[in-house]
Amino acid sequence: MQRHKRRIATALSAVTTSLLLSLSLASTPAHAASHNPIVFVHGLSSDSTTWDDWIADFEADGYSSSELYAISYDWTKSNVTTASTLSTYIQSVLARTGASKVDLVVHSMGALNSRYYLKNLGGTSYVDDFVSVAGVNHGTSIASLCGWLYTSCKEMQTGSSFLTALNSGDETPGSVSYAAYWSDCDAAIDPDTSAELSGATNVDVGCVSHTDMNNDHGVYEQVRNFVS
């Protein structure tokens, strides 16, 4: 008799545990889908803080701080040197997050060192989406003002040997999804269409100044939708 009671008690306990587990799972909200980590790359005469507004916007839209990384680098050096620095930085982000790829969001000269990384340093294996915001992809006549002083600026001059090599062949290599957002009144990029990339989704965002391009909320929303 005692054995029979123990069996009934054991059976009831198992059923109760199963019901409680089911109720617990049903009441637990689903976790938001994770994103690729985003690496933000600034341009000439700038640093990582130029991305503060957009990082705050991404966090407000569901990204965690552990998915958002803004690199600072010595912008006076050659974009070749910076590309190597970026490569090391991205590997550290991948190791820290456990992700297999990142999304790259870049501004101005950041497009050049980032594209060098993609084309020449194996970056296409580690980048899912690439977004150029007011990127100096085909140079600018304005760079002549500082080209005599900084190697990085000289490389931005229209027709420079750096740009000629960078833009030879495929401008959007690999299986990366590319987008280029440009302004039709960008005083820092002459001509404005220099910011476009062959093979990318090219978007004229209207009249937004060069320095506001990576602070503008309307541009942000388009970039967010592209990488999401």
C-alpha angles and dihedrals in degrees: 000000000000090000090052091052091049091053091051091048091049092049092049091049092053092049092048092050091049092050093048091050091050092049091048093052092046093052095046111097117234114255116246114258112264122242136217109269110258120224114200119204121196128209140230119332093005144094142207094289090073086080097053094106095049093044088055089049092051090049090050088053095054107278117129123228088247089065097053124075129172117191125211119204141166100275093191092071128085116283086237090063092045091050089059090049089050092050091055091046093052091050089053090051091050091049092048096047101032089231122143095215141017134210115238119215112182139178132210111317089008086080091065101052090040093051090047088054091051096046103037110019102050094260095143088074092060104036126078103177127019119197122187114196111192087337117182089228098153100024136258134244088225090072090076087078092068103017092098090057108039130037091214091055093047088055089058093059114113109262096016117155089243093057093042090057094041094052097041114113116349114014092191106041129184130010092307117128108235131201131174121195116195139174126230091217101044106145092190095057117059114213099025093218089063085088092067123100126212109241095018132107098262117201127187103208094189126242108348122143120247094247092046096051094090093041099046112109095210091056089045092057091054092048092047091052091049096053097038 
